[in-house]
């Protein structure tokens, strides 16, 4: 019985306590988050002077319809890159 116990204790698994992400990964994650936040801020609208008047050019501006979504997608691509990047 004691020999069985001794042989079972020989097979210890080694636990790696190294961090999952490196410093550069976190830097890229922060950059991606800032780019996405900038896209969200650009998409958020300005306030109209008169709420009863609909300003087509303000609502459907190039910044809100094109630039902001592109920035959000670029930020997500940066986040994916940061997650899959091998830390050194």
N, C-alpha and C positions, 0 to 999 in steps of 0.2 A: 504494500500500500504506500509506504513512504517513497519508494522508488518511482511510482507513478506520479506522485506529487512533485518530486524533484524534476522529472522530465517535463511536466506541464509548465513549470516555472521557467524553464530554459527558453521558451518561445515568447519572449516579451516583444511587443511591437514598439518601434521607435516613433515617438511623436515629435513632429517638426514644429517648433514654435516660432518660426520665422514669419514676419508679416506677409500678408497676402499681396499687398500693393507696396510699391516703393514710393519715394518722394516725388519722382517725376510723374508717376501715375496720378497721384493726388493733385499735382499741379495742373495736369491736363484736365482732370475732372473739374477743378475750380474754373479753368478757362472755359470749358464747355458750359458750365452752369451760368457764367457771366454772359456768354454769347446768347444763351437761351433767354435769360432774363432781359437782355437788351431787345431781343425780338419781341418778347411779350410787352415790354414798355412801348415799343414802336407801334404795336398792334392796338394797344389801348388808345382810345380816342380822346381827342381834345373836346372840351365842352363848348357847345354852341352858345353864342350870345343870346339868341332867342330860341327857346326849346320848341316853339311852335313852327319854326322854319326848318325845312329839311334841306341841307346843303349837300348835294350829290357829290361835288368835288372833294369835300372834306371826308365824307364817309367812305367813298371808293377811291381814295388816293393811292398812288403807286406805292407809297411807303407802307400803307396798311395791307394792301392786297398782294404785293409782290415781295418787297424787301423783308418785311417782318417774318413771313413764313419761311423764306429762304434762310434767314438767320437762325430760326428755331431748328430747322433741319440740320444746318451746319453744326449747331451746338450739340445735337443728338449724335451726329457722326463723330464729333470730338469725344463725346462721352463713351461711345462704343470703342473707339480707338484706345482711350485711356484704360478701359477695363481689360481689353485683350492684349495690351502692350506688355511685353515681358519686362519685368523689372530687373535691373542689373545687380 
